[in-house]
Amino acid sequence: MPLQKQFGAKIEAYISTMLKWSWSSNESYEPSTEDALLVLGHDGAPSGELPGGSYAVLRHRIQASLVKQKDGRLEGGEWIGSEGERGIAWVQGLPAKAGLDGDERLRLGASEAFSAALRRKPARVVMLCDQIPSERIPLLLEGIWNSAYRFEPYKSKKTGAIPELVFCGKADSTILVRTLLEAAAQVLMGIDLARDLVNEPGSVLVPKEYLARIEATFKATGIKVKVKTRAQLEKEGYQGIVTVGKGSSNEPMLVTLEYRPKNPVSGRHLALVGKGITFDTGGISLKPGDKMWEMKCDMAGSAAVVGALLALNRMQVPLEITGILCLAENRPGNGSVLPGDIFTARNGKTVMVDNTDAEGRLVLTDGLYEAGVVGATHVIDLATLTGSIVRALGPSIAGIFANQDALAQLLKDCGRKTGEKYWQMPLDAEYRERLDDSTADMKNIGGADAGSITAALFLKEFLPENVEWAHIDIAGPAFLTKSWKYFREGGTGFGVSTLVECATRLAAS
């Protein structure tokens, strides 16, 4: 069966079966030799404990292991207990990786312990966490869930079923912790969806197929999916997307996702604009062949928007939100835009295409204009936009450019809470003149240096009036070619959790 016909059924399937988890009180838990207990330690203190009595020996062994790790006489974790006893546990101290705060160490420690448990192929994995504050327990789920992700539709041999994860904590915190874990799971489902989309081959996830998957995702929700085809874009003057996509037989489109909850907070409308280049060859300004396959990730900004809206809808966040996805495939062909060509953007400004590989900013001209059409008060765009931002900040940090420092700070605060790193970059008007052109109002690149800044200054020219705006360049952390923290190779879903947290805060303030 073609993958696109499977996808509609897959949405709810992966949501319900990707990682099953449950909650149990440590007073009622009965250890089994088929379970793998997980205990994390910080400065010799366990993340949770078993009740006394018949489990006293196992408790003492866990504590002794943590003491050894604290004293430096044991590197990493270790299994304690034996198959003939009431239980067996993997005991591990939190990793002391530089640059990670306490929350990230907890996520990473949980993911590493879970991976160790999987090697024993247990029936269940039980995380002892009654000594962890309730509000921090979702961090354990986040680290484990993200590390458990697999993208295997093209594998001839699939990974076996993932065992159920049981959190074992205090009985009097059951309602609170379950609520927190369920909220975290909604966001993690959105991250999974974004990762699935990014990991698809470029020849599979063309704009038309991307649209079909979006429609399948939101079919049973209140989110309305609207589409402007190439013909409509040309008729209405949305030339940025048309210019980039006209070299490909896979036609470009502008997709809007309208989330209109009951009783939304008044006076605020958030537009999330995502770059959706389903594959980027560079066009006529062809990229080098080495690692070009990674350019299937050039739609990661749009995938983050889709994943965030999935989570926000399931959480029923009371904020009016419009997702705007700029979908095109950048290929050389008979109809491709040529270096030196000039087009008129939707807001009337003319652009000379100096380099066809600087295409993301061209499609975003239409997305930003559309944000004004729908009446947004706050606009956040996400894009794998420049290699310059990777050279400036490396693969772990995304760059933020904003016309209001308060919005940039809000996004940084949200990232700090969700484990996504951001750095605010200067939007310095001194560099704007680098975009001047003798034949058009402006050109699409501003030279070899300060490339991420001039790209952001280019986008600023197409902003609607009177909006708070932030541009997030996620070219570094959106896609991995080797494992990083609790993520495996491939798409990371970077930005999903930050967008959800940001929308939640805007709805509450």
C-alpha positions in Angstrom: 0.0 0.0 0.0 1.4 3.5 -0.9 2.7 5.4 2.2 0.3 8.3 1.6 -2.7 5.9 1.9 -1.3 4.5 5.2 -0.6 7.9 6.7 -4.1 8.8 7.8 -4.4 5.6 9.9 -0.8 6.0 11.1 -1.5 9.4 12.8 -3.7 8.0 15.6 -1.7 4.7 15.6 1.6 6.3 16.5 -0.1 8.6 19.0 -1.5 5.7 20.9 1.3 3.2 20.6 4.6 5.0 20.2 5.4 4.9 23.9 2.9 3.6 26.4 3.3 4.9 29.9 1.4 4.6 33.1 1.6 5.8 36.8 1.8 3.7 39.9 2.4 4.5 43.5 5.5 3.0 45.0 3.4 1.6 47.9 1.3 -0.5 45.5 4.1 -1.5 43.1 5.2 -5.1 43.2 8.6 -5.7 41.6 8.8 -8.5 39.1 11.8 -10.3 37.6 10.4 -9.3 34.2 10.6 -5.6 35.1 13.7 -3.4 34.8 13.8 -0.8 37.6 15.5 2.5 36.8 16.9 4.6 39.5 18.7 7.9 38.9 21.0 9.5 41.4 22.2 13.0 42.1 24.9 13.5 44.8 24.2 10.0 46.1 20.4 10.5 46.5 18.0 8.2 44.6 15.3 9.4 42.3 12.9 7.0 44.1 12.8 4.2 46.6 10.9 1.0 47.0 9.0 0.3 50.2 10.9 -1.5 53.0 10.2 -5.0 54.3 11.0 -7.7 51.7 12.6 -5.1 49.4 15.1 -3.9 51.9 18.1 -5.8 50.4 17.4 -4.3 46.9 17.0 -0.8 48.5 20.4 -1.1 50.2 22.1 -2.3 47.1 20.6 0.7 45.1 21.9 3.1 47.8 25.3 1.5 47.8 25.6 1.8 44.0 24.7 5.5 44.2 27.4 6.0 46.9 30.0 4.4 44.7 29.0 6.6 41.8 29.2 9.7 43.9 32.6 8.8 45.1 33.8 8.3 41.6 34.5 4.6 42.0 31.9 3.6 39.3 31.6 5.1 35.9 28.2 5.2 34.3 25.5 2.9 35.6 25.3 -0.7 36.8 22.8 -3.5 37.2 22.2 -4.6 40.7 20.1 -7.6 42.1 19.9 -10.9 40.3 17.3 -12.8 38.3 16.3 -14.9 41.4 15.5 -11.9 43.6 12.3 -9.8 43.7 13.7 -7.2 41.3 16.6 -6.0 39.3 17.6 -2.3 38.9 19.7 -0.2 36.6 21.3 2.5 38.8 22.8 5.6 37.2 24.0 9.0 38.2 23.0 12.0 36.2 25.5 12.7 33.4 27.8 15.7 34.1 27.8 16.9 30.5 29.1 20.5 30.2 26.6 23.0 29.0 23.5 21.2 30.2 21.4 22.6 33.0 19.7 20.4 35.7 16.6 19.8 33.6 18.6 18.7 30.6 20.7 16.4 32.7 17.6 14.8 34.1 16.2 14.3 30.5 19.5 12.8 29.4 19.9 10.6 32.4 16.5 9.1 32.0 17.0 8.5 28.3 20.4 6.8 28.9 18.9 4.6 31.7 16.0 3.6 29.5 18.3 2.7 26.6 20.3 0.5 29.0 17.0 -1.2 30.2 16.0 -2.0 26.6 19.0 -4.2 26.2 17.5 -6.6 28.7 14.2 -6.8 26.8 12.1 -6.4 29.9 8.3 -6.7 29.9 8.1 -3.3 31.6 10.5 -0.5 32.5 9.7 1.0 35.9 11.2 4.5 36.8 11.4 5.1 40.5 10.7 8.8 40.9 8.9 9.5 44.3 11.9 11.6 45.4 11.6 13.9 42.3 9.3 17.0 42.6 6.1 16.4 40.7 6.7 19.3 38.3 10.0 17.7 37.2 8.7 14.2 36.5 7.6 15.1 32.9 11.3 15.7 32.2 11.9 12.0 32.5 9.2 11.3 30.0 10.6 13.8 27.6 14.1 12.3 27.6 12.8 8.7 27.3 10.2 9.4 24.7 12.6 11.4 22.4 15.3 8.7 22.7 12.7 5.9 21.9 11.7 7.5 18.6 12.3 5.4 15.5 11.7 6.2 11.8 11.5 2.8 10.2 8.9 2.7 7.3 11.8 1.9 4.9 13.5 -0.7 7.1 13.2 -4.3 6.1 13.6 -5.3 9.8 11.8 -3.2 12.3 12.7 -2.5 15.9 10.7 -4.6 18.3 7.9 -3.3 20.4 8.9 -0.8 23.1 8.0 -2.0 26.6 5.6 -0.1 28.7 7.0 2.6 30.8 5.7 2.9 34.4 6.4 5.9 36.6 6.4 4.8 40.3 5.9 7.7 42.7 3.9 9.1 45.6 0.3 8.1 45.8 -0.8 11.6 47.0 0.6 13.2 43.8 -1.2 10.9 41.3 -3.7 13.4 39.9 -1.1 16.2 39.5 1.6 14.0 37.9 -0.8 12.3 35.5 -2.0 15.7 34.4 1.5 17.0 33.9 2.6 13.8 32.0 -0.5 13.9 29.7 0.3 17.5 28.8 3.9 16.6 28.1 2.8 13.7 25.9 0.7 16.0 23.7 3.8 18.0 22.9 5.9 14.9 22.4 3.3 13.6 19.9 3.7 16.9 18.0 7.5 16.5 18.0 7.1 12.9 16.7 4.9 14.2 13.8 7.5 16.9 12.9 10.3 14.3 13.0 8.3 11.9 10.8 7.7 14.6 8.2 11.4 15.8 8.1 12.7 12.2 7.8 10.7 11.4 4.7 12.7 11.3 1.5 12.4 14.4 -0.6 10.9 12.6 -3.6 8.1 11.2 -1.3 7.2 14.3 0.6 6.6 16.6 -2.3 4.2 19.6 -1.7 1.1 17.7 -2.8 1.9 14.7 -0.6 2.8 17.1 2.3 -0.6 18.6 1.9 -2.3 15.2 2.0 -0.6 14.4 5.2 -1.5 17.7 6.8 -5.2 17.1 5.8 -5.0 13.6 7.3 -3.5 14.9 10.5 -6.2 17.6 11.1 -9.2 15.8 9.5 -10.8 15.0 12.8 -10.0 18.3 14.5 -11.5 21.7 14.4 -8.5 23.1 12.5 -9.3 24.3 9.0 -6.8 23.6 6.2 -6.9 26.1 3.3 -4.7 26.0 0.2 -3.6 28.5 -2.4 -2.5 26.6 -5.5 0.1 27.8 -7.9 -2.6 29.3 -10.2 -4.2 31.1 -7.3 -0.8 32.3 -6.1 0.0 33.7 -9.5 -3.4 35.4 -9.8 -3.1 37.0 -6.4 0.5 38.1 -6.8 2.2 35.7 -4.3 5.3 35.5 -6.4 7.8 34.4 -3.8 6.6 30.8 -3.6 5.9 30.7 -7.4 9.4 31.9 -8.2 11.1 29.3 -6.1 8.8 26.4 -7.2 8.4 27.0 -10.9 11.4 24.9 -11.9 9.8 21.7 -10.5 6.9 19.6 -11.8 5.8 19.3 -8.2 3.7 22.5 -7.9 4.2 24.9 -5.0 1.4 26.0 -2.7 0.6 28.2 0.4 -1.2 26.2 3.1 -2.9 27.9 6.1 -4.0 26.1 9.2 -6.7 27.9 11.2 -6.9 27.1 14.9 -9.9 28.9 16.4 -10.6 27.7 20.0 -13.6 28.6 22.0 -13.3 31.7 24.1 -9.8 32.7 23.0 -7.9 35.5 24.8 -8.9 38.8 23.2 -6.6 41.1 21.2 -4.0 38.4 20.3 -3.6 36.4 17.2 -0.4 34.4 16.7 0.8 33.5 13.2 3.3 30.7 12.9 5.1 30.9 9.5 7.1 27.9 8.4 9.6 27.5 5.5 8.5 24.4 3.7 11.1 23.7 1.0 10.4 20.0 0.6 13.8 19.5 -1.1 16.5 22.1 -1.8 18.9 21.4 -4.6 19.8 25.1 -4.7 18.1 25.5 -8.0 20.3 26.9 -10.8 22.8 27.9 -8.1 23.3 24.2 -7.5 24.5 23.0 -4.1 27.5 20.7 -3.9 26.5 17.0 -4.2 28.2 16.1 -0.9 25.5 15.7 1.7 22.9 17.2 -0.5 20.6 14.4 0.7 20.3 16.3 4.0 18.3 19.0 2.2 15.1 16.9 2.7 15.1 18.7 6.1 14.6 22.1 4.5 11.0 22.0 5.4 11.7 21.5 9.1 10.3 25.0 10.0 7.0 24.1 8.5 7.0 20.7 10.2 7.5 22.4 13.6 4.5 24.5 12.9 2.4 21.4 12.0 3.6 19.6 15.1 3.0 22.5 17.4 -0.6 23.0 16.1 -1.3 19.3 16.6 -0.3 19.7 20.3 -2.0 23.0 20.8 -5.2 21.7 19.4 -5.2 18.7 21.6 -4.4 20.9 24.6 -7.1 23.4 23.7 -4.9 26.4 24.3 -7.2 29.5 24.3 -5.3 31.6 21.7 -6.2 32.3 18.1 -3.4 30.8 15.9 -2.8 30.6 12.2 -0.2 28.3 10.8 1.2 29.4 7.4 3.2 26.9 5.4 5.2 28.0 2.4 5.6 24.8 0.4 7.8 24.4 -2.7 10.5 22.2 -4.2 13.7 24.0 -5.3 14.9 22.2 -8.4 16.6 23.2 -11.6 14.4 22.8 -14.7 13.2 24.5 -17.9 11.1 26.9 -15.9 13.5 27.6 -13.1 14.2 31.1 -11.9 17.6 32.3 -13.1 20.2 34.4 -11.3 19.4 38.0 -12.2 15.7 37.5 -12.6 13.4 40.0 -10.9 10.0 39.4 -9.4 7.5 41.6 -7.6 6.6 40.4 -4.2 3.1 40.5 -2.8 3.7 43.7 -0.9 4.9 45.4 -4.1 8.6 45.4 -3.6 10.8 44.1 -6.4 13.5 41.5 -5.7 16.5 40.5 -7.9 17.4 36.9 -7.4 21.1 37.1 -7.0 21.4 33.4 -5.8 18.7 30.8 -6.3 19.9 28.9 -3.3 18.8 31.8 -1.0 15.2 30.6 -1.7 13.8 30.3 1.8 13.6 34.0 2.3 11.7 34.3 -1.0 8.9 31.9 0.0 8.7 33.6 3.4 7.9 36.9 1.8 4.5 35.4 0.9 4.1 33.8 4.3 4.8 37.0 6.2 2.4 38.9 3.9 -0.3 36.3 4.6 0.2 36.8 8.3 -1.0 40.4 7.8 -4.0 39.2 5.8 -5.2 37.0 8.6 -4.8 39.8 11.1 -2.0 38.5 13.2 -0.7 40.6 16.1 2.3 38.3 16.8 4.3 36.6 14.0 7.0 33.9 14.5 8.6 32.4 11.5 10.8 29.3 11.6 13.2 28.4 8.9 16.4 26.4 8.2 17.5 29.6 6.5 21.2 30.0 6.5 24.5 28.2 6.9 25.8 31.4 8.5 23.8 30.8 11.6 25.4 27.4 12.0 28.9 28.9 11.6 28.0 31.5 14.2 26.2 29.4 16.8 27.0 25.8 15.9 24.6 22.9 15.7 23.0 23.1 19.1 21.7 26.7 19.2 19.1 28.5 17.1 19.3 32.2 16.3 16.5 34.7 17.1 16.0 38.0 15.3 13.2 40.2 16.5 11.7 43.6 16.2 10.7 43.5 19.8 13.2 42.4 22.5 10.4 41.3 24.7 9.3 38.7 22.2 12.9 37.4 21.8 13.2 37.2 25.6 9.9 35.3 25.8 11.1 32.7 23.2 14.5 32.3 25.0 12.6 31.8 28.3 10.4 29.2 26.7 13.4 27.4 25.2 15.1 27.4 28.6 12.1 25.6 30.0 11.7 23.1 27.1 15.4 22.3 26.6 15.8 24.2 23.3 18.7 26.7 23.1 18.4 30.1 21.5 20.6 33.2 21.2 19.3 36.6 20.1 21.2 38.0 17.2 21.5 41.7 16.1 19.1 43.0 13.6 21.4 45.8 12.8 20.1 48.3 10.2 23.7 49.2 9.2 23.8 46.0 7.1 20.6 46.7 5.2 22.4 48.6 2.4 24.1 45.3 1.4 20.7 44.2 0.0 20.5 47.3 -2.3 20.4 46.5 -6.0 20.8 48.7 -9.1 18.0 47.0 -11.1 15.4 46.2 -8.3 14.4 47.4 -4.9 16.6 44.8 -3.3 18.4 41.5 -3.9 18.1 38.3 -2.0 21.6 38.0 -0.6 23.9 40.5 1.1 27.3 39.0 0.7 29.4 36.3 2.2 29.6 37.7 5.8 26.8 38.5 8.2 24.6 36.2 6.1 22.1 35.3 8.8 21.7 39.0 9.7 21.1 40.2 6.2 18.7 37.3 5.6 16.7 38.5 8.6 16.9 42.1 7.4 15.5 40.9 4.1 12.5 39.3 5.8 11.9 42.4 7.9 11.1 44.3 4.6 8.0 42.1 4.2 6.5 42.3 7.6 2.9 43.5 8.1 2.6 46.7 10.0 2.2 46.9 13.7 3.1 43.3 14.5 5.5 41.8 17.0 7.8 39.6 15.0 10.5 37.0 15.6 12.5 35.1 13.0 14.0 31.8 14.3 16.8 30.3 12.2 16.9 26.6 13.1 19.4 25.5 10.5 21.7 24.1 13.2 19.6 21.9 15.5 16.7 20.9 13.1 18.5 17.9 11.7 21.3 15.6 12.9 23.7 13.3 11.1 24.8 11.8 14.4 23.1 11.4 17.8 22.9 14.4 20.1 21.8 14.3 23.7 18.6 12.2 23.7 18.0 12.5 20.0 19.0 10.0 17.3 20.1 10.9 13.7 17.5 12.7 11.6 14.9 15.3 12.3 14.7 16.6 15.9 11.3 18.4 15.8 13.2 21.4 17.1 10.9 24.4 17.8 7.7 22.4 18.5 8.0 22.6 22.3 9.1 26.2 22.3 6.1 27.2 20.1 3.7 25.4 22.3 5.1 27.0 25.4 5.2 30.4 23.8 1.5 30.2 22.7 0.5 28.9 26.1 2.1 31.9 27.8 0.7 34.4 25.3 -2.8 32.9 26.0 -2.2 33.3 29.8 -0.7 36.8 29.9 
